[in-house]
Amino acid sequence: AQTVTQSQPEMSVQEAETVTLSCTYDTSESNYYLFWYKQPPSRQMILVIRQEAYKQQNATENRFSVNFQKAAKSFSLKISDSQLGDTAMYFCAFMKRNSGYALNFGKGTSLLVTP
Amino acid sequence: EPEVTQTPSHQVTQMGQEVILRCVPISNHLYFYWYRQILGQKVEFLVSFYNNEISEKSEIFDDQFSVERPDGSNFTLKIRSTKLEDSAMYFCASSEGAGNSNQPQHFGDGTRLSIL
């Protein structure tokens, strides 16, 4: 079974600053995908960024980027130029390839962006 | 942008009663999922569904739970005899494909189920 660990229950960052959210996972699989989802107070979970395990290059989406360290089983999310709208719960998730496609989530990190 | 829609947003039910949670996935999506999130805990996978059958289910998804796609648009989760511990936020998700990060799962707003 896969486990996803987010060791930071809460974090705070000032507007325009950079923040990094950590995620580690445990798996014996070699083919898998990793995701970061964002859940604002409005509740709907939104995909932020995704990474294929077979790709060495770190994914980036505008102000969001990841640091994927496959050997260390680490998948951190960096948010640059933080905005007030980034305030949300952030979930790291793991998905095996060629499976029933279940997302396995971490417990989440609550990020507060302050003015 | 197309969305996954869930109804109702909040359901209050007496323990022992049956409850049906409804979801309308994105129209061209073929894979459907249910997750739940007990207050203060992580989001947990319940079941995935494709081609009118269950693809995978978790240990949580016992005989009290069932899923159905009764018509071309709705995807439902039924809890036959609700227990207090079924109180949670239930999320529906859908994806165009599966096992592929280019076809990620899109989530609805969730239904908050409260069992009294």
Interface residues (C-beta under 8 A of the other chain):
Chain A: Y33 F35 Y37 S42 R43 Q44 M45 I46 L47 R50 Q51 E52 F91 M95 R97 N98 S99 G100 Y101 A102 L103 N104 F105 G106 K107 G108
Chain B: E3 Y31 Y33 Y35 Q41 K42 V43 E44 F45 S48 S55 E56 K57 S58 M89 F91 A93 S95 A98 G99 N100 S101 P104 Q105 H106 F107 G108 D109 G110
